[in-house]
Amino acid sequence: QRERQQRSSGSNLQPVMEGLEQQQQQQQQARQAALASAPAEQPTGSSGTAASTAAGPQPPPRLLSGSGSVSSRHSTGSGGSSSSKASSSAAGAQQSVHSKAPVVHQLTAGGNSSIFLTRGHDEIPEVYSINLLEKLQQAVARASRKIQTGSDKMALASSLKMVSAGVEMVFGSAAAISAAFGYPDRVGLDVELLEKTQQSILQLFSAEEVERAVAAGSSSGAEAKDDPDPALSTAIADLHKFSMMQSMYKSAVHLLEDLSSHSKLLHMPERAQVLLAAAQNPLLGEHHFAKALLPRLCSIILSAHKATRHLLVKWWSDYPADLLERRVVAPMQAYLTKELMATKKLTIGVMNAIKVLAKVEEANQVGRKLPPDGFYNQLISEKMDVQDHYTAWRQTQDQPSRRHGGDGPFSFCSYPFLLDPRAKSNLLHIEARFQMEQTVAHARMEQQLYGSSSRTREDDSRVVAGKQRSLGGAGGHLDEPEGSSRRPR
């Protein structure tokens, strides 16, 4: 049986070995044909022939281990040295290629097993890195040149379409924002580069650019008689601006959806830094956009981990003063004012925006970038019902479990940075009057409880003192030291 198994295994391996030998022979023939077609070097003098004849008989071809190739025979004669060099270099190059170990190209992890896909070095596809920010900047510069030169409307529309696509790719993804504006050596965003990029996009539709485009279009229209009407150029520019704003709004919505669906990742600094870009969006300055974006953003910030809010306070404290006031504080103040005027009541969005603004004011206390009046809200200071909000604030203060943002009633008195000096003065008057009323009420309560029985208490104290003296006399001066004398009654 053992001999039969050996014969069967040998018969199974024989076709494989024959195939390998045939492949090796084909490779050897191809290599010899390539060497024969190459021009042989002519030796100078008799050194070449002497060396070739002195070498004697050449060894038979040797099989390279693991390479699957056969080295070519060394030919004797005048071209022996060149052919040996060529064959040795080819064999060395092939051996160096085969000596490189395969690398893991793809990994797939399962429940009970893992799969490693390995490839050779020459089989790994090249990875082309695409800088999305650079592509966006190039598209913006190209569109700006077409606007300035007064190009035809089709070319301008194509350029602006490229800008819109770049805006959605860069500003609609948290990973793209971190890759484009994140610092290479530390966490945080380059907010100045972010502001510069956003301004370059908005500058395409500024009043100066529109007037320049209209002037260029009218001059070219006067020559070519194509578009002599400036109103049409202005309408087209407004249409392009609306389309760009819609692209920026769509990217902002996608970003908020990404942050909300992966809110558990916000405790990571690399993910939390994207909230800076979301809070710095220039669309928040427009109320019809802020009304849809800002409540969701504030809800995400407040529902994030406590460490995330600490990181935001730290990053906001390092903001440039102008950028902090123009892109963070002013849009929130405008949203509070317009929303309170429209609804005439405290909504969830308004209260969340005030809580986020309190974090910004906390960062300003650390960085000292803005004066205190930068956080005053005129509408709240003038229209606030001081009595009601002070009463709600006192209820929060009287219950220690609600002092740190619990379920207590909301009050503007908990956020005094919103109130101007006049509103704070009115609040202090209410506080003084409340303290006075509390003192008077306490005194009246004591008078009602203890005022009518004051004489009874004095009589009781005298009776108790007399009984103690009488007991002392009967018991032989129990509580008096020696040599003490009693006072006469």
Solvent accessible surface area in square Angstrom, and as a share of the most:
residue,aa,sasa,rsa
1,Q,166,0.74
2,R,186,0.68
3,E,113,0.51
4,R,154,0.56
5,Q,121,0.54
6,Q,114,0.51
7,R,158,0.58
8,S,55,0.35
9,S,54,0.35
10,G,39,0.37
11,S,61,0.40
12,N,103,0.53
13,L,108,0.54
14,Q,103,0.46
15,P,82,0.51
16,V,87,0.50
17,M,102,0.46
18,E,97,0.43
19,G,37,0.35
20,L,81,0.40
21,E,91,0.41
22,Q,107,0.48
23,Q,93,0.41
24,Q,29,0.13
25,Q,104,0.46
26,Q,104,0.46
27,Q,56,0.25
28,Q,30,0.13
29,Q,120,0.53
30,A,65,0.51
31,R,43,0.16
32,Q,69,0.30
33,A,62,0.48
34,A,62,0.48
35,L,50,0.25
36,A,86,0.66
37,S,95,0.61
38,A,54,0.42
39,P,129,0.81
40,A,65,0.50
41,E,125,0.56
42,Q,146,0.65
43,P,47,0.30
44,T,121,0.70
45,G,70,0.67
46,S,81,0.52
47,S,79,0.51
48,G,21,0.20
49,T,60,0.35
50,A,56,0.44
51,A,68,0.53
52,S,21,0.14
53,T,105,0.61
54,A,88,0.68
55,A,62,0.48
56,G,29,0.28
57,P,133,0.84
58,Q,70,0.31
59,P,93,0.59
60,P,103,0.65
61,P,47,0.29
62,R,156,0.57
63,L,104,0.52
64,L,15,0.07
65,S,112,0.72
66,G,81,0.78
67,S,14,0.09
68,G,33,0.32
69,S,0,0.00
70,V,17,0.10
71,S,29,0.19
72,S,5,0.03
73,R,147,0.54
74,H,72,0.32
75,S,64,0.41
76,T,91,0.53
77,G,33,0.32
78,S,59,0.38
79,G,18,0.17
80,G,9,0.09
81,S,71,0.46
82,S,23,0.15
83,S,25,0.16
84,S,31,0.20
85,K,142,0.60
86,A,40,0.31
87,S,8,0.05
88,S,69,0.44
89,S,73,0.47
90,A,43,0.34
91,A,23,0.18
92,G,37,0.35
93,A,58,0.45
94,Q,46,0.21
95,Q,103,0.46
96,S,58,0.37
97,V,89,0.51
98,H,99,0.44
99,S,83,0.54
100,K,120,0.51
101,A,71,0.55
102,P,89,0.56
103,V,51,0.29
104,V,88,0.51
105,H,70,0.31
106,Q,99,0.44
107,L,104,0.52
108,T,71,0.41
109,A,83,0.64
110,G,50,0.49
111,G,83,0.80
112,N,161,0.82
113,S,77,0.50
114,S,60,0.39
115,I,115,0.58
116,F,123,0.51
117,L,76,0.38
118,T,71,0.41
119,R,80,0.29
120,G,22,0.21
121,H,93,0.42
122,D,122,0.63
123,E,108,0.48
124,I,64,0.33
125,P,71,0.45
126,E,132,0.59
127,V,138,0.79
128,Y,170,0.65
129,S,112,0.72
130,I,119,0.60
131,N,84,0.43
132,L,52,0.26
133,L,17,0.09
134,E,84,0.38
135,K,116,0.49
136,L,1,0.00
137,Q,79,0.35
138,Q,81,0.36
139,A,7,0.05
140,V,12,0.07
141,A,44,0.34
142,R,94,0.34
143,A,0,0.00
144,S,26,0.17
145,R,139,0.51
146,K,52,0.22
147,I,10,0.05
148,Q,82,0.37
149,T,102,0.59
150,G,23,0.22
151,S,42,0.27
152,D,89,0.46
153,K,80,0.34
154,M,153,0.68
155,A,29,0.22
156,L,26,0.13
157,A,38,0.29
158,S,66,0.43
159,S,5,0.03
160,L,10,0.05
161,K,151,0.64
162,M,111,0.50
163,V,0,0.00
164,S,17,0.11
165,A,47,0.37
166,G,13,0.12
167,V,0,0.00
168,E,60,0.27
169,M,104,0.47
170,V,1,0.00
171,F,19,0.08
172,G,12,0.12
173,S,38,0.25
174,A,1,0.01
175,A,73,0.56
176,A,15,0.11
177,I,1,0.01
178,S,29,0.19
179,A,89,0.69
180,A,19,0.15
181,F,1,0.01
182,G,23,0.22
183,Y,68,0.26
184,P,137,0.86
185,D,118,0.61
186,R,145,0.53
187,V,60,0.35
188,G,2,0.02
189,L,7,0.03
190,D,44,0.23
191,V,14,0.08
192,E,108,0.49
193,L,53,0.27
194,L,0,0.00
195,E,16,0.07
196,K,148,0.63
197,T,5,0.03
198,Q,5,0.02
199,Q,61,0.27
200,S,43,0.28
201,I,0,0.00
202,L,41,0.20
203,Q,89,0.40
204,L,7,0.04
205,F,17,0.07
206,S,25,0.16
207,A,69,0.53
208,E,105,0.47
209,E,16,0.07
210,V,27,0.16
211,E,120,0.54
212,R,109,0.40
213,A,25,0.19
214,V,23,0.13
215,A,60,0.46
216,A,21,0.17
217,G,16,0.15
218,S,36,0.23
219,S,62,0.40
220,S,52,0.34
221,G,2,0.02
222,A,72,0.56
223,E,151,0.68
224,A,75,0.58
225,K,171,0.73
226,D,118,0.61
227,D,15,0.08
228,P,92,0.58
229,D,70,0.36
230,P,65,0.41
231,A,67,0.52
232,L,90,0.45
233,S,17,0.11
234,T,54,0.31
235,A,55,0.43
236,I,37,0.19
237,A,17,0.13
238,D,78,0.40
239,L,115,0.57
240,H,31,0.14
241,K,83,0.35
242,F,122,0.51
243,S,56,0.36
244,M,3,0.01
245,M,33,0.15
246,Q,71,0.31
247,S,9,0.06
248,M,10,0.05
249,Y,61,0.23
250,K,95,0.40
251,S,2,0.02
252,A,6,0.05
253,V,32,0.18
254,H,87,0.39
255,L,8,0.04
256,L,6,0.03
257,E,82,0.37
258,D,35,0.18
259,L,0,0.00
260,S,53,0.34
261,S,81,0.52
262,H,86,0.39
263,S,50,0.32
264,K,177,0.75
265,L,71,0.35
266,L,1,0.00
267,H,102,0.46
268,M,80,0.36
269,P,46,0.29
270,E,93,0.42
271,R,40,0.15
272,A,0,0.00
273,Q,9,0.04
274,V,1,0.00
275,L,0,0.00
276,L,3,0.01
277,A,6,0.04
278,A,9,0.07
279,A,2,0.02
280,Q,0,0.00
281,N,21,0.11
282,P,13,0.08
283,L,2,0.01
284,L,6,0.03
285,G,46,0.45
286,E,82,0.37
287,H,45,0.20
288,H,114,0.51
289,F,19,0.08
290,A,1,0.01
291,K,112,0.47
292,A,46,0.36
293,L,5,0.03
294,L,1,0.00
295,P,36,0.23
296,R,95,0.35
297,L,3,0.01
298,C,1,0.00
299,S,53,0.34
300,I,13,0.07
301,I,1,0.00
302,L,48,0.24
303,S,86,0.56
304,A,11,0.08
305,H,110,0.49
306,K,126,0.53
307,A,43,0.33
308,T,0,0.00
309,R,48,0.17
310,H,101,0.45
311,L,39,0.19
312,L,1,0.01
313,V,15,0.09
314,K,115,0.49
315,W,22,0.08
316,W,1,0.00
317,S,11,0.07
318,D,99,0.51
319,Y,4,0.02
320,P,46,0.29
321,A,40,0.31
322,D,92,0.48
323,L,9,0.05
324,L,1,0.00
325,E,73,0.33
326,R,91,0.33
327,R,27,0.10
328,V,2,0.01
329,V,1,0.01
330,A,40,0.31
331,P,10,0.06
332,M,4,0.02
333,Q,23,0.10
334,A,41,0.32
335,Y,7,0.03
336,L,0,0.00
337,T,39,0.23
338,K,96,0.41
339,E,22,0.10
340,L,23,0.11
341,M,109,0.49
342,A,78,0.61
343,T,47,0.27
344,K,164,0.70
345,K,132,0.56
346,L,60,0.30
347,T,34,0.20
348,I,121,0.61
349,G,12,0.12
350,V,0,0.00
351,M,39,0.17
352,N,26,0.13
353,A,1,0.00
354,I,0,0.00
355,K,78,0.33
356,V,0,0.00
357,L,0,0.00
358,A,23,0.18
359,K,54,0.23
360,V,0,0.00
361,E,29,0.13
362,E,69,0.31
363,A,0,0.00
364,N,11,0.06
365,Q,95,0.42
366,V,106,0.61
367,G,23,0.22
368,R,189,0.69
369,K,71,0.30
370,L,22,0.11
371,P,76,0.48
372,P,102,0.64
373,D,84,0.44
374,G,28,0.27
375,F,2,0.01
376,Y,63,0.24
377,N,5,0.02
378,Q,131,0.58
379,L,35,0.17
380,I,4,0.02
381,S,15,0.10
382,E,111,0.50
383,K,150,0.63
384,M,18,0.08
385,D,72,0.38
386,V,27,0.16
387,Q,82,0.36
388,D,88,0.45
389,H,27,0.12
390,Y,4,0.02
391,T,59,0.34
392,A,17,0.13
393,W,64,0.23
394,R,56,0.21
395,Q,92,0.41
396,T,16,0.09
397,Q,55,0.25
398,D,93,0.48
399,Q,73,0.32
400,P,92,0.58
401,S,102,0.66
402,R,83,0.30
403,R,123,0.45
404,H,175,0.78
405,G,76,0.73
406,G,42,0.40
407,D,132,0.68
408,G,22,0.21
409,P,55,0.34
410,F,40,0.17
411,S,1,0.01
412,F,12,0.05
413,C,11,0.07
414,S,53,0.34
415,Y,36,0.14
416,P,69,0.43
417,F,26,0.11
418,L,0,0.00
419,L,0,0.00
420,D,35,0.18
421,P,88,0.55
422,R,195,0.71
423,A,2,0.01
424,K,70,0.30
425,S,48,0.31
426,N,67,0.34
427,L,29,0.14
428,L,123,0.61
429,H,128,0.57
430,I,27,0.14
431,E,45,0.20
432,A,62,0.48
433,R,116,0.42
434,F,55,0.23
435,Q,80,0.35
436,M,119,0.53
437,E,96,0.43
438,Q,96,0.43
439,T,92,0.53
440,V,65,0.37
441,A,53,0.41
442,H,109,0.49
443,A,55,0.43
444,R,157,0.57
445,M,112,0.50
446,E,81,0.36
447,Q,130,0.58
448,Q,147,0.65
449,L,113,0.56
450,Y,121,0.46
451,G,35,0.34
452,S,110,0.71
453,S,42,0.27
454,S,44,0.28
455,R,196,0.71
456,T,77,0.45
457,R,136,0.50
458,E,101,0.45
459,D,75,0.39
460,D,77,0.40
461,S,68,0.44
462,R,174,0.63
463,V,82,0.47
464,V,81,0.47
465,A,36,0.28
466,G,29,0.28
467,K,126,0.53
468,Q,120,0.53
469,R,147,0.54
470,S,71,0.46
471,L,124,0.62
472,G,17,0.17
473,G,38,0.36
474,A,95,0.74
475,G,37,0.35
476,G,53,0.51
477,H,95,0.42
478,L,132,0.66
479,D,140,0.73
480,E,70,0.31
481,P,102,0.64
482,E,179,0.80
483,G,87,0.84
484,S,56,0.36
485,S,103,0.66
486,R,117,0.43
487,R,222,0.81
488,P,129,0.81
489,R,281,1.02
